[in-house]
Amino acid sequence: MALWIRPTFKVVSIFQHHPINPIQNPNLPNKKKNTSTSNASCWSAMEAAGSDSDGREFKNAQEMWREQIGDGDEADNHKKTQWYRDGVAYWEGVEASVNGVLGGFGQVNDADIKGSEAFLNTLLHERFDGGGRNQHLVALDCGSGVGRITKNLLIRYFNEVDLLEPVSHFLDAARESLSQEYVASNMHKTTNFYCVPLQEFTPDAGRYDVIWIQWCIGHLTDDDFVSFFKRAKVGLKPGGFFVLKENIARNGFVLDNEDRSITRSELYFKDLFHQCGLHLGQLDVSYPTWTYSIKELKHILKVGIVIPLDCCSGGVAIQPIGVNLDQKGLPEELFAVKMFALTTDVPKKVHKTRSKAQANRPGIIK
Ligand SMILES: C[S@@+](CC[C@H](N)C(=O)[O-])C[C@H]1O[C@@H](n2cnc3c(N)ncnc32)[C@H](O)[C@@H]1O
């Protein structure tokens, strides 16, 4: 995808609780600083100005969408159909390899998977007893490309993984490479390979513990984004959740004219989540991520703050990831990448007692 890499953008690493700063790159026109809070319901992210990959400015997302797909009446249907055709046609011209689906940045695969694994591992422990080890876990890998995420991550955690991908030569490559994984792990397997796009997919009710959507939601229009998540919610088991991992625009949005996708800002996403009736899940602050030492966490996540729990266990907890975490360790010329855990549960309030906070003694990662 041409646009998931933006060489002209300077990515400044920020922890998720910091407000989004305006674009710092002097090559880009000055954008108005966003003074709103993250309360999506009282601010319409779609009002924010955006631009396209050729440097054209749009007053707001409505203006851009009107131009790209029309106003939604019958006469405009062909425009929307063309939007999706162009997106798939772009990927049909890309080599079926990890490097191909990562836009020539195959080297980010390791950092991406490590960040995702830490995030997933923490979420599974938060949401399921024993991290779900004694349960039959099922995941859906959306816009799976050649099965990179399933092969390197999901197949190790889930008993069954389904893949959804509209580009048939990617899905064929995934099927082939994952058949070897199946031999290696007789407990875990890929089950269904759906060659359909997200906007046409409805999952079986209650099938999935996790629906993973990475680097593909930018192909969906806002309306289809919302209707996809509304349908997909029904596909979650009780306790199940979505992981959405995506590039984040500093402000508004950036349209890619080549592959017909948009990169949305965090506020834009939050506005859409609100429309979908989804909540950013919450993590228990005191959950120890036993699998990682502080040193490893520093390397993998650079989350800013870790809390040593007790000296004997050596466990550490990630300070509330909220659940919306920056992916670290990617080249600076790429867009910032965030991981969101989305649930249908209304978030619980986290009460921190003074004594616990004192006992945990937060330390800053440098
Ligand atoms: C940047 S690649 C990412 C692939 C995979 N998620 C990964 O991270 O390795 C984007 C993927 O989105 C897929 N895609 C394009 N349009 C889509 C749509 N409408 N619905 C679902 N996937 C789509 C492409 O075919 C491609 O495989």
The ligand as an SDF file (V2000), in Angstrom:
LIG
                    3D

 27 29  0  0  0  0  0  0  0  0999 V2000
   -1.0260   -3.3900    3.9410 C   0  0  0  0  0  0  0  0  0  0  0  0
   -1.7630   -4.9280    3.4890 S   0  0  0  0  0  0  0  0  0  0  0  0
   -1.8230   -5.6570    5.1260 C   0  0  0  0  0  0  0  0  0  0  0  0
   -1.9850   -7.1440    5.1120 C   0  0  0  0  0  0  0  0  0  0  0  0
   -2.0120   -7.7700    6.5000 C   0  0  0  0  0  0  0  0  0  0  0  0
   -3.0640   -7.2280    7.3210 N   0  0  0  0  0  0  0  0  0  0  0  0
   -0.6710   -7.5720    7.1720 C   0  0  0  0  0  0  0  0  0  0  0  0
   -0.5730   -6.7070    8.0760 O   0  0  0  0  0  0  0  0  0  0  0  0
    0.2630   -8.2740    6.8140 O   0  0  0  0  0  0  0  0  0  0  0  0
   -3.4700   -4.4570    3.1820 C   0  0  0  0  0  0  0  0  0  0  0  0
   -4.3990   -5.6180    2.8880 C   0  0  0  0  0  0  0  0  0  0  0  0
   -5.7460   -5.1480    2.8540 O   0  0  0  0  0  0  0  0  0  0  0  0
   -6.4050   -5.8660    1.8380 C   0  0  0  0  0  0  0  0  0  0  0  0
   -7.6260   -5.1530    1.4280 N   0  0  0  0  0  0  0  0  0  0  0  0
   -7.7800   -4.2230    0.4580 C   0  0  0  0  0  0  0  0  0  0  0  0
   -9.0590   -3.8450    0.3950 N   0  0  0  0  0  0  0  0  0  0  0  0
   -9.7340   -4.5440    1.3350 C   0  0  0  0  0  0  0  0  0  0  0  0
  -11.1020   -4.6230    1.7430 C   0  0  0  0  0  0  0  0  0  0  0  0
  -12.0280   -3.8790    1.1540 N   0  0  0  0  0  0  0  0  0  0  0  0
  -11.4380   -5.4840    2.7210 N   0  0  0  0  0  0  0  0  0  0  0  0
  -10.4870   -6.2490    3.3180 C   0  0  0  0  0  0  0  0  0  0  0  0
   -9.1830   -6.2120    2.9810 N   0  0  0  0  0  0  0  0  0  0  0  0
   -8.8130   -5.3800    2.0070 C   0  0  0  0  0  0  0  0  0  0  0  0
   -5.3610   -5.9500    0.7480 C   0  0  0  0  0  0  0  0  0  0  0  0
   -5.6810   -6.9020   -0.2330 O   0  0  0  0  0  0  0  0  0  0  0  0
   -4.1200   -6.2770    1.5670 C   0  0  0  0  0  0  0  0  0  0  0  0
   -3.9790   -7.6530    1.7430 O   0  0  0  0  0  0  0  0  0  0  0  0
  1  2  1  0
  2  3  1  0
  2 10  1  0
  3  4  1  0
  4  5  1  0
  5  6  1  0
  5  7  1  0
  7  8  2  0
  7  9  1  0
 10 11  1  0
 11 12  1  0
 11 26  1  0
 12 13  1  0
 13 14  1  0
 13 24  1  0
 14 15  1  0
 14 23  1  0
 15 16  2  0
 16 17  1  0
 17 18  1  0
 17 23  2  0
 18 19  1  0
 18 20  2  0
 20 21  1  0
 21 22  2  0
 22 23  1  0
 24 25  1  0
 24 26  1  0
 26 27  1  0
M  CHG  2   2   1   9  -1
M  END
$$$$
